[in-house]
Amino acid sequence: MISSWYLPRIFRRNLKRCIRRLSTTDVLEVSMKSGSESARNLAKIRNIGILAHIDAGKTTTTERMLFYSGRIRHMGEVHLGNTVTDYMEQERNRGITITSAAVTFSWNGHRFNLIDTPGHIDFTMEVEQTLNVMDGAVVVLDGSAGVEAQTLTVWRQADHYQIPRIVYVNKMDRNDASLALSLQSIQSKLGTPTLPLFLPLKEDKKLVGLLDLVSLEKCVWEGEQGEMISRRPLTPADNRLWEESVAARESLTDSLTDLDSRLADQVIALDSLEEVTSVDLMAAVRRVTLSQSGVAVVCGSAYKNVGVQALMDAVVHYLPSPTDCTHSTTYSHFGDNLAAKVFKVTHVKHKGPLSFLRLYSGTLTKGQKVYNIRQGKSELLTKIMVVEADDFEEVQEVTKGNIAAVSGLQSTVTGDLLTSSLSAANAAKRNLSKEAKITEEEAEERFNISAVVPDPVFFCSIEPPSQAYQQRMDEALAELQREDPSLRVSFDEEIGQTVLAGMGELHLEVIRERIRSEYKIEVDLGPMQIAYREMLLAPMTDTLVVNHTIGNHKHSVKVTLSLLPEKRKDLLVLDRSKDSAENMAAIHPRQLKSIRQGVTSGLAHGPIIGSPVSLFLVYVIRYGILRTQHLDAGHFGSNCYGFNLNLISGS
């Protein structure tokens, strides 16, 4: 029987979902348009992510975007635990974002597919996975702190995927907030020229609006929840505001001329920085943003409901659509066939595993059979859903450029690329290899590029309450590992325990709490230990000779290896120099396999504290096998395999 206090909670939750669905009919219609109509609207799609250091205001900013776009009717708060994107119990209890959440809404005729990402370093894998499919990103800064530790991390991750960004300097309502210091920290720590588009407007030390430097307008946020904006042009009668805005606009124009040659030519033709129009300025800011030679900066306060609409306008004006992105050229070789990248897998009760996809080409329809290029197998998807955090709305089809979740894919994992059929995959590989002048194997590698999984930092043992729960715990860990590739699960034969390895203590504690709450298994964690690594300080070369007698035969193996402190794709490399080429060619594949196994086993436990050894390269310089047979006390015969006897005694 449901208690009376719980009924209002259920009613409010269901009513909230109904309101969302009624208010987003246009969003669902966009995903179901015909191919030609969808192509015309592709330029009006923005696939973006929110990146920041923890507690900079990402989730609050996302909540305001949903409210002002009409997607939700009431704004939630992080400290109240009622925001849309922080839907997990652990997120609401701890007040932090743990898993990335996708939401879809419309703003000024454009469709936003937005992903709210965690800001804690322990959950950096969630950021890595989503960056792989983003077209652009909004980096949120705390106006009182500027660039922080995790800001540097997510900025480098975005650099790796070459994602255009804009910066939103949040919390400008605080007394210790400073736009000038935030801009200085961006330039000094991130090494990127800044293009401030707004200045904060305060009255009696209270943030009331912004000064738009592009259009030279005074924008004041009004209404109880900042839903109304009063805009009026600035004039010389505004005295100080006019002088500050004009000076800041000239500085913005001057900075743009250093980064954009087209605007520089226009300024030279006009012979004035003041005469540049707002249209020309916006076009220049967009070109600089897409080329990633500078970053546009918007300011405001999401919690005080100031500046969020200006941020959404900046996303529309300056961040790329799917047609502007470089990765679209790679997947254009699929033509009209499906090309969809899996960037997240989650397990939902009563729905099973859900795979989140980004469509680069083609159309995805309900009940369609898709081919997994990496795994070389086909699977049948059952449902297609438009996602809003933990709420799913089923649709019949989704067109390219959009993000959706599908059910029915049992073997698909993060990073897999799905297409229509095996023939479509082979045709795309041929097209890419022909255009890029590479082999089809290299073309397949380009298609299968996925997020970089970082090495674990902490590890500990995990135990079920009794042996009867062991299988259930193993199944729960398998599902969680499929959702989170940075979680490593192994079984240590020496201690006879299951070992968890993750990005930090908080990461592993959250895994434990999820197993307890979602899978109802009261597991316990052992003491946390740091996953140390040992590394080589300088190159070294050594030779090992092993003698072993079996019956009348004496076996001798000699191998010379060099260790170099450098990282390559293949750990073991054969020395193909002139002096060693003949010897290397004589090594049998079975012998090379034994060498590789020995090297891998030796690197698992270093000489200092027994930790794995990393970041170096192994060169095989000499290798040989000698077998001698004793015929009598004074005479023996010999056979040598691998190289001649005179090479054995050589250096």
MIMI-873728 format. One line per field, with one value per residue (C-alpha): residue number from 1; residue in three letters; y negated, z negated, x. Coordinates in pm, whole numbers, padded with zeros to 5 digits. Last residue first. Example, Ala and Ser with C-alpha at 12.3 -4.5 7.8 and 13.67 -1.06 7.14 Angstrom:
pos = (2	1)
code = (Ser	Ala)
yy = (00106	00450)
zz = (-00714	-00780)
xx = (01367	01230)
! end
This chain:
pos = (651	650	649	648	647	646	645	644	643	642	641	640	639	638	637	636	635	634	633	632	631	630	629	628	627	626	625	624	623	622	621	620	619	618	617	616	615	614	613	612	611	610	609	608	607	606	605	604	603	602	601	600	599	598	597	596	595	594	593	592	591	590	589	588	587	586	585	584	583	582	581	580	579	578	577	576	575	574	573	572	571	570	569	568	567	566	565	564	563	562	561	560	559	558	557	556	555	554	553	552	551	550	549	548	547	546	545	544	543	542	541	540	539	538	537	536	535	534	533	532	531	530	529	528	527	526	525	524	523	522	521	520	519	518	517	516	515	514	513	512	511	510	509	508	507	506	505	504	503	502	501	500	499	498	497	496	495	494	493	492	491	490	489	488	487	486	485	484	483	482	481	480	479	478	477	476	475	474	473	472	471	470	469	468	467	466	465	464	463	462	461	460	459	458	457	456	455	454	453	452	451	450	449	448	447	446	445	444	443	442	441	440	439	438	437	436	435	434	433	432	431	430	429	428	427	426	425	424	423	422	421	420	419	418	417	416	415	414	413	412	411	410	409	408	407	406	405	404	403	402	401	400	399	398	397	396	395	394	393	392	391	390	389	388	387	386	385	384	383	382	381	380	379	378	377	376	375	374	373	372	371	370	369	368	367	366	365	364	363	362	361	360	359	358	357	356	355	354	353	352	351	350	349	348	347	346	345	344	343	342	341	340	339	338	337	336	335	334	333	332	331	330	329	328	327	326	325	324	323	322	321	320	319	318	317	316	315	314	313	312	311	310	309	308	307	306	305	304	303	302	301	300	299	298	297	296	295	294	293	292	291	290	289	288	287	286	285	284	283	282	281	280	279	278	277	276	275	274	273	272	271	270	269	268	267	266	265	264	263	262	261	260	259	258	257	256	255	254	253	252	251	250	249	248	247	246	245	244	243	242	241	240	239	238	237	236	235	234	233	232	231	230	229	228	227	226	225	224	223	222	221	220	219	218	217	216	215	214	213	212	211	210	209	208	207	206	205	204	203	202	201	200	199	198	197	196	195	194	193	192	191	190	189	188	187	186	185	184	183	182	181	180	179	178	177	176	175	174	173	172	171	170	169	168	167	166	165	164	163	162	161	160	159	158	157	156	155	154	153	152	151	150	149	148	147	146	145	144	143	142	141	140	139	138	137	136	135	134	133	132	131	130	129	128	127	126	125	124	123	122	121	120	119	118	117	116	115	114	113	112	111	110	109	108	107	106	105	104	103	102	101	100	99	98	97	96	95	94	93	92	91	90	89	88	87	86	85	84	83	82	81	80	79	78	77	76	75	74	73	72	71	70	69	68	67	66	65	64	63	62	61	60	59	58	57	56	55	54	53	52	51	50	49	48	47	46	45	44	43	42	41	40	39	38	37	36	35	34	33	32	31	30	29	28	27	26	25	24	23	22	21	20	19	18	17	16	15	14	13	12	11	10	9	8	7	6	5	4	3	2	1)
code = (Ser	Gly	Ser	Ile	Leu	Asn	Leu	Asn	Phe	Gly	Tyr	Cys	Asn	Ser	Gly	Phe	His	Gly	Ala	Asp	Leu	His	Gln	Thr	Arg	Leu	Ile	Gly	Tyr	Arg	Ile	Val	Tyr	Val	Leu	Phe	Leu	Ser	Val	Pro	Ser	Gly	Ile	Ile	Pro	Gly	His	Ala	Leu	Gly	Ser	Thr	Val	Gly	Gln	Arg	Ile	Ser	Lys	Leu	Gln	Arg	Pro	His	Ile	Ala	Ala	Met	Asn	Glu	Ala	Ser	Asp	Lys	Ser	Arg	Asp	Leu	Val	Leu	Leu	Asp	Lys	Arg	Lys	Glu	Pro	Leu	Leu	Ser	Leu	Thr	Val	Lys	Val	Ser	His	Lys	His	Asn	Gly	Ile	Thr	His	Asn	Val	Val	Leu	Thr	Asp	Thr	Met	Pro	Ala	Leu	Leu	Met	Glu	Arg	Tyr	Ala	Ile	Gln	Met	Pro	Gly	Leu	Asp	Val	Glu	Ile	Lys	Tyr	Glu	Ser	Arg	Ile	Arg	Glu	Arg	Ile	Val	Glu	Leu	His	Leu	Glu	Gly	Met	Gly	Ala	Leu	Val	Thr	Gln	Gly	Ile	Glu	Glu	Asp	Phe	Ser	Val	Arg	Leu	Ser	Pro	Asp	Glu	Arg	Gln	Leu	Glu	Ala	Leu	Ala	Glu	Asp	Met	Arg	Gln	Gln	Tyr	Ala	Gln	Ser	Pro	Pro	Glu	Ile	Ser	Cys	Phe	Phe	Val	Pro	Asp	Pro	Val	Val	Ala	Ser	Ile	Asn	Phe	Arg	Glu	Glu	Ala	Glu	Glu	Glu	Thr	Ile	Lys	Ala	Glu	Lys	Ser	Leu	Asn	Arg	Lys	Ala	Ala	Asn	Ala	Ala	Ser	Leu	Ser	Ser	Thr	Leu	Leu	Asp	Gly	Thr	Val	Thr	Ser	Gln	Leu	Gly	Ser	Val	Ala	Ala	Ile	Asn	Gly	Lys	Thr	Val	Glu	Gln	Val	Glu	Glu	Phe	Asp	Asp	Ala	Glu	Val	Val	Met	Ile	Lys	Thr	Leu	Leu	Glu	Ser	Lys	Gly	Gln	Arg	Ile	Asn	Tyr	Val	Lys	Gln	Gly	Lys	Thr	Leu	Thr	Gly	Ser	Tyr	Leu	Arg	Leu	Phe	Ser	Leu	Pro	Gly	Lys	His	Lys	Val	His	Thr	Val	Lys	Phe	Val	Lys	Ala	Ala	Leu	Asn	Asp	Gly	Phe	His	Ser	Tyr	Thr	Thr	Ser	His	Thr	Cys	Asp	Thr	Pro	Ser	Pro	Leu	Tyr	His	Val	Val	Ala	Asp	Met	Leu	Ala	Gln	Val	Gly	Val	Asn	Lys	Tyr	Ala	Ser	Gly	Cys	Val	Val	Ala	Val	Gly	Ser	Gln	Ser	Leu	Thr	Val	Arg	Arg	Val	Ala	Ala	Met	Leu	Asp	Val	Ser	Thr	Val	Glu	Glu	Leu	Ser	Asp	Leu	Ala	Ile	Val	Gln	Asp	Ala	Leu	Arg	Ser	Asp	Leu	Asp	Thr	Leu	Ser	Asp	Thr	Leu	Ser	Glu	Arg	Ala	Ala	Val	Ser	Glu	Glu	Trp	Leu	Arg	Asn	Asp	Ala	Pro	Thr	Leu	Pro	Arg	Arg	Ser	Ile	Met	Glu	Gly	Gln	Glu	Gly	Glu	Trp	Val	Cys	Lys	Glu	Leu	Ser	Val	Leu	Asp	Leu	Leu	Gly	Val	Leu	Lys	Lys	Asp	Glu	Lys	Leu	Pro	Leu	Phe	Leu	Pro	Leu	Thr	Pro	Thr	Gly	Leu	Lys	Ser	Gln	Ile	Ser	Gln	Leu	Ser	Leu	Ala	Leu	Ser	Ala	Asp	Asn	Arg	Asp	Met	Lys	Asn	Val	Tyr	Val	Ile	Arg	Pro	Ile	Gln	Tyr	His	Asp	Ala	Gln	Arg	Trp	Val	Thr	Leu	Thr	Gln	Ala	Glu	Val	Gly	Ala	Ser	Gly	Asp	Leu	Val	Val	Val	Ala	Gly	Asp	Met	Val	Asn	Leu	Thr	Gln	Glu	Val	Glu	Met	Thr	Phe	Asp	Ile	His	Gly	Pro	Thr	Asp	Ile	Leu	Asn	Phe	Arg	His	Gly	Asn	Trp	Ser	Phe	Thr	Val	Ala	Ala	Ser	Thr	Ile	Thr	Ile	Gly	Arg	Asn	Arg	Glu	Gln	Glu	Met	Tyr	Asp	Thr	Val	Thr	Asn	Gly	Leu	His	Val	Glu	Gly	Met	His	Arg	Ile	Arg	Gly	Ser	Tyr	Phe	Leu	Met	Arg	Glu	Thr	Thr	Thr	Thr	Lys	Gly	Ala	Asp	Ile	His	Ala	Leu	Ile	Gly	Ile	Asn	Arg	Ile	Lys	Ala	Leu	Asn	Arg	Ala	Ser	Glu	Ser	Gly	Ser	Lys	Met	Ser	Val	Glu	Leu	Val	Asp	Thr	Thr	Ser	Leu	Arg	Arg	Ile	Cys	Arg	Lys	Leu	Asn	Arg	Arg	Phe	Ile	Arg	Pro	Leu	Tyr	Trp	Ser	Ser	Ile	Met)
yy = (00768	01073	01413	01534	01387	01624	01919	01826	01701	01813	02183	02344	02716	02885	03218	03332	03510	03580	03714	03876	03782	03466	03280	02900	02666	02294	02042	01683	01324	00989	00628	00646	00289	00228	-00113	-00316	-00490	-00230	00008	00172	00149	00389	00128	00056	00336	00307	00567	00592	00501	00846	01022	00805	00859	01237	01255	01053	01273	01587	01445	01367	01731	01854	01605	01755	01513	01542	01200	01035	01187	01073	00718	00677	00503	00314	00180	00350	00367	00530	00326	00430	00187	00105	-00228	-00418	-00583	-00682	-00605	-00347	00009	00213	00592	00862	01226	01549	01891	02205	02559	02852	03186	03522	03523	03169	02914	02542	02238	01881	01590	01232	00920	00562	00221	-00096	-00427	-00671	-00739	-00441	-00443	-00300	-00347	-00381	-00279	-00434	-00210	-00240	00007	00274	00200	00364	00478	00463	00579	00411	00360	-00009	-00128	00093	00126	-00250	-00319	-00106	-00271	-00613	-00515	-00404	-00739	-00935	-00757	-00834	-00753	-00385	-00035	00236	00569	00897	01116	01444	01281	01426	01483	01116	01081	00772	00484	00151	-00153	-00410	-00244	-00360	-00227	00114	00125	00058	00344	00588	00475	00554	00898	00976	00864	01089	01382	01322	01272	01631	01606	01362	00986	00925	00815	00538	00490	00151	-00061	-00424	-00615	-00420	-00483	-00715	-00583	-00790	-00833	-00653	-00631	-00351	-00532	-00630	-00272	-00150	-00385	-00249	00104	-00018	-00141	-00512	-00756	-00998	-01000	-00635	-00509	-00714	-00589	-00227	-00240	-00392	-00120	00152	00010	-00023	00337	00456	00286	-00033	-00180	-00182	-00308	-00176	-00418	-00312	00046	00242	00603	00592	00326	00343	-00014	-00342	-00690	-01001	-01283	-01477	-01573	-01310	-01224	-01043	-00804	-00671	-00858	-00751	-01016	-00937	-01098	-01039	-01335	-01454	-01208	-01158	-00787	-00517	-00166	00193	00194	00509	00605	00683	00800	00697	00581	00257	00192	00260	00314	00187	00356	00106	00163	-00212	-00423	-00587	-00819	-00881	-01072	-01189	-01058	-01083	-00784	-00705	-00330	-00214	00116	00259	00069	00193	00040	-00169	-00058	-00320	-00331	-00650	-00779	-00545	-00696	-00680	-00655	-00549	-00542	-00854	-00906	-00695	-00892	-01198	-01042	-01182	-01518	-01561	-01537	-01884	-02057	-02334	-02117	-01985	-02345	-02549	-02788	-03164	-03293	-03021	-02960	-03338	-03365	-03093	-03292	-03611	-03418	-03307	-03660	-03726	-03475	-03531	-03167	-03187	-03499	-03685	-03697	-03608	-03551	-03467	-03256	-03305	-03118	-02829	-02849	-02821	-03090	-03327	-03289	-03343	-03651	-03795	-03740	-03900	-04204	-04245	-04235	-04482	-04731	-04859	-05239	-05275	-05103	-05353	-05375	-05228	-05035	-04944	-04830	-04616	-04458	-04375	-04220	-03984	-03908	-03772	-03724	-04056	-04244	-04075	-04226	-04576	-04520	-04408	-04706	-04939	-04778	-04814	-05184	-05239	-05050	-05230	-05575	-05502	-05362	-05663	-05924	-05768	-06084	-05976	-05712	-05340	-05167	-05012	-04656	-04544	-04168	-03966	-03609	-03705	-03491	-03752	-03987	-04207	-04163	-04490	-04508	-04834	-04830	-04893	-04626	-04431	-04559	-04451	-04601	-04352	-04341	-04392	-04276	-04442	-04667	-04959	-04919	-04677	-04618	-04344	-04395	-04192	-04050	-03985	-03839	-03656	-03540	-03182	-03065	-02868	-02981	-03337	-03435	-03270	-03402	-03759	-03731	-03613	-03899	-04154	-03994	-04020	-03849	-03933	-04102	-03812	-03886	-03786	-03424	-03291	-03379	-03192	-03097	-03001	-02693	-02533	-02161	-02040	-01690	-01716	-02086	-01991	-01753	-02026	-02265	-01994	-01954	-02326	-02394	-02104	-02300	-02643	-02931	-03232	-03216	-03493	-03480	-03101	-02983	-02789	-02644	-02619	-02357	-02292	-02010	-01740	-01368	-01276	-01541	-01321	-01027	-01239	-01432	-01111	-00981	-01286	-01146	-01147	-01493	-01647	-01883	-01637	-01697	-01852	-01752	-01980	-01896	-02246	-02295	-02639	-02850	-03107	-02843	-02481	-02202	-01866	-01729	-01487	-01394	-01321	-01125	-01239	-01598	-01728	-01805	-01493	-01364	-01483	-01335	-01004	-00967	-01018	-01291	-01574	-01681	-01796	-01979	-01891	-01831	-02142	-02251	-02203	-02417	-02351	-02600	-02557	-02534	-02315	-02305	-02663	-02780	-03007	-02711	-02463	-02722	-02809	-02442	-02418	-02722	-02571	-02243	-02413	-02652	-02664	-02408	-02156	-02294	-02343	-02198	-02228	-02038	-02132	-01980	-02286	-02229	-02512	-02439	-02093	-02251	-02244	-01889	-01788	-01913	-01704	-01391	-01408	-01537	-01310	-01462	-01812	-01700	-01589	-01933	-02105	-01898	-02009	-02185	-01899	-01651	-01865	-01932	-01559	-01489	-01750	-01609	-01262	-01391	-01607	-01316	-01074	-01325	-01396	-01020	-00964	-01129	-00909	-00584	-00345	00000)
zz = (02816	03012	02850	02979	03324	03382	03316	03604	03555	03451	03400	03326	03329	03153	03130	02838	02780	02480	02211	02454	02698	02509	02726	02757	02825	02885	02919	03031	02990	03035	03047	02927	02842	02555	02532	02225	02053	01795	01522	01308	00929	00741	00504	00666	00916	01121	01134	01442	01668	01631	01740	02050	02140	02094	02301	02580	02579	02594	02887	03067	03022	03175	03460	03537	03517	03827	03966	03645	03685	04045	03960	03662	03803	04075	03833	03803	03421	03335	03144	02840	02673	02991	02987	02870	02546	02473	02194	02391	02277	02484	02499	02569	02563	02516	02483	02408	02410	02298	02425	02270	02051	02033	01934	01901	01961	01965	02098	02043	02211	02099	02257	02078	02157	01866	01597	01661	01502	01206	01162	00842	00821	00480	00228	00067	-00214	-00130	00000	-00125	00072	-00059	00263	00349	00719	00746	00388	00274	00613	00663	00320	00398	00737	00571	00322	00607	00786	00461	00379	00718	01090	01063	00988	00834	00727	00683	00425	00412	00261	00509	00792	00805	00999	01213	01255	01406	01397	01653	01914	01725	01855	01953	01624	01438	01619	01554	01190	01143	01304	01079	00771	00868	00910	00572	00376	00243	00135	-00136	-00201	00133	00134	00310	00304	00359	00635	00688	00985	01284	01631	01856	02133	02450	02625	02952	03298	03479	03809	03827	03755	04036	04277	04163	04243	04579	04665	04701	04992	04807	05089	05189	04830	04734	05026	04979	04605	04673	04928	04683	04408	04643	04758	04397	04329	04215	03996	03631	03489	03147	02902	02594	02613	02834	02735	02623	02858	02798	02687	02858	02727	02945	03057	03379	03679	03902	03871	03597	03650	03498	03168	02801	02533	02255	01912	01699	01844	02131	02414	02750	02786	03050	02974	03078	03222	03407	03403	03672	03619	03708	03357	03470	03760	03571	03832	03767	03808	03793	03564	03524	03781	03783	04076	04267	04161	03849	03595	03232	03033	02669	02609	02359	02174	02025	02036	01718	01503	01705	01785	01942	02246	02370	02679	02951	03293	03575	03949	04150	04527	04733	04808	04574	04689	04517	04188	04218	04357	04066	03826	03936	03809	03984	04117	03768	03651	03507	03208	03270	03331	03180	02879	02830	02822	02555	02350	02385	02257	01955	01871	01540	01353	01008	00999	01361	01302	01600	01842	02205	02347	02709	02747	02989	03262	03239	03617	03540	03271	03493	03777	03540	03382	03730	03835	03513	03566	03928	03825	03539	03788	03795	03793	03452	03546	03823	04153	04322	04577	04315	04077	04352	04436	04068	04054	04336	04180	03855	03546	03515	03644	03372	03094	03239	03263	02900	02787	02983	02818	02470	02530	02659	02364	02099	02248	02284	01932	01790	01966	02046	02242	02502	02605	02530	02718	02513	02408	02132	02079	01930	01798	01515	01262	01073	01369	01512	01664	01790	02121	02219	02587	02785	03047	03015	02669	02500	02149	01903	01637	01276	01074	00732	00594	00575	00949	01142	01516	01615	01948	02258	02571	02418	02688	02516	02670	02562	02361	02116	01801	01896	02137	01943	01612	01749	01870	01524	01364	01584	01524	01148	00884	00521	00456	00606	00872	01146	01050	01402	01665	01969	02212	02577	02736	03068	03032	03164	03008	02818	02749	02578	02349	02279	02182	01967	01768	01736	01606	01363	01191	01189	01440	01281	00907	00834	01176	01149	01503	01735	02058	02326	02589	02962	03209	02943	03024	02874	02608	02457	02380	02240	02010	01862	01827	01611	01332	01056	01170	01056	01296	01433	01777	01887	02248	02472	02796	02878	03168	03323	03399	03131	02866	02876	02626	02589	02277	02229	01888	01804	01483	01141	01111	00755	00469	00271	00202	00534	00735	00544	00604	00977	01147	01166	01518	01429	01105	00785	00526	00321	00320	00697	00762	00987	01216	01280	01611	01799	02171	02220	02357	02054	01817	01996	02024	01655	01558	01775	01602	01260	01371	01490	01194	01116	00837	00987	01266	01597	01918	02064	02391	02732	03030	03194	03475	03697	03983	04013	04076	04456	04443	04222	04482	04749	04529	04396	04047	03744	03522	03577	03476	03137	03062	03182	02947	02657	02420	02401	02323	02050	01895	01886	01717	01448	01388	01340	01085	00902	00873	00747	00478	00384	00332	00110	-00204	-00185	-00201	00093	00000)
xx = (07775	07882	07927	07591	07657	07950	07721	07489	07133	06781	06844	07177	07248	07537	07717	07931	08260	08479	08248	08011	07730	07616	07357	07371	07075	07128	06842	06892	06771	06942	06815	06453	06352	06107	05934	05843	05555	05453	05573	05306	05359	05588	05728	06066	06141	05817	05541	05318	05609	05766	05449	05416	05783	05754	05435	05596	05908	05691	05493	05820	05926	05601	05639	05985	06279	06501	06405	06527	06875	06907	06791	07024	07334	07146	06883	06546	06547	06215	05955	05750	05506	05315	05131	05434	05546	05906	06152	06359	06434	06680	06668	06927	06814	07008	06853	07056	06924	07142	07026	07109	06799	06663	06926	06845	07062	06926	07132	07010	07147	07084	07032	06921	06753	06698	06436	06208	05865	05680	05305	05104	04738	04667	04496	04154	04084	03823	03476	03158	02854	02497	02327	01993	02080	01989	02049	02338	02507	02470	02619	02926	02976	02945	03214	03441	03417	03446	03773	03921	03945	03860	03986	03769	03920	03729	03899	04096	04405	04654	04405	04306	03981	03935	03691	03802	03575	03694	03468	03155	02823	02964	03152	02827	02653	02940	02957	02588	02629	02929	02732	02441	02681	02847	02523	02502	02866	02764	02748	02926	03293	03480	03856	04017	04173	04262	04408	04278	04428	04231	04001	04047	03713	03660	03816	03631	03576	03941	04048	03822	03998	04335	04216	04082	04431	04508	04497	04263	04006	04041	04063	03756	03545	03653	03579	03235	03154	03260	03037	02739	02790	02797	02464	02291	02564	02666	02995	03097	03260	03061	02938	02698	02632	02267	02130	01753	01691	01773	01858	01870	02099	02047	02259	02105	01737	01547	01257	00934	00950	00937	00973	01220	01258	01569	01763	01544	01589	01420	01357	01394	01266	01345	01695	01796	02163	02421	02778	03133	03223	03388	03152	02826	02552	02199	01860	01573	01273	01209	01388	01733	01803	02123	02431	02614	02364	02479	02365	02283	02246	01985	02030	01709	01380	01204	01481	01723	02076	02302	02529	02694	02873	02747	02823	02568	02637	02328	02345	02273	02643	02858	03163	03014	03130	03480	03363	03118	03414	03524	03212	03018	02733	02655	02591	02874	02878	02865	02514	02295	02523	02550	02170	02165	02420	02217	01914	02120	02237	02063	01846	02007	02126	02241	02449	02590	02884	02946	03296	03383	03698	03986	04177	03932	03859	03488	03513	03713	03462	03168	03324	03384	03023	02900	03124	03013	02648	02713	02849	03209	03205	03372	03698	03770	03956	03646	03855	04116	03843	03688	04025	04080	03731	03825	04166	04022	04240	04427	04120	03914	04125	04075	03700	03683	03895	03666	03364	03520	03586	03232	03082	03286	03209	02839	02804	02991	02777	02438	02355	02612	02355	02304	02025	01741	01668	01431	01446	01161	01190	01423	01240	01039	01032	01306	01650	01804	01990	02164	02251	02570	02483	02810	02904	02580	02585	02439	02168	02061	02364	02340	02616	02370	02308	02526	02563	02808	02992	02910	03078	03420	03652	03937	04264	04350	04650	04438	04618	04726	04447	04167	04304	04309	03952	03845	04038	03857	03517	03558	03345	03424	03089	02896	02634	02879	02820	02891	03150	03015	03289	03241	03391	03483	03572	03907	03869	04199	04136	03808	03999	04255	03974	03813	04135	04214	03862	03916	04193	04028	04003	03834	03760	03506	03341	03305	03361	03130	03271	03001	03078	03050	02987	02980	03011	03352	03312	03038	03267	03550	03316	03173	03529	03611	03396	03658	03774	03444	03268	03014	02856	02526	02461	02254	02077	01950	01709	01695	01389	01467	01532	01415	01480	01658	01824	02114	02258	02621	02670	02789	02668	02698	02459	02557	02207	02066	02350	02345	01970	02019	01814	02066	01958	01608	01681	01493	01767	01691	02056	02073	01767	01469	01302	00930	00745	00990	01074	00963	01300	01343	01296	01522	01798	01758	01804	02116	02268	02193	02351	02670	02708	03082	03037	03282	03498	03324	03184	02831	02793	02659	02482	02326	02076	01951	02193	02036	01695	01720	01854	01562	01317	01486	01500	01149	01084	01063	01333	01197	00848	00974	01115	00798	00585	00799	00556	00308	00585	00737	00395	00320	00654	00590	00242	00391	00643	00388	00144	00410	00517	00156	00102	00408	00264	-00045	00154	00133	00000)
! end
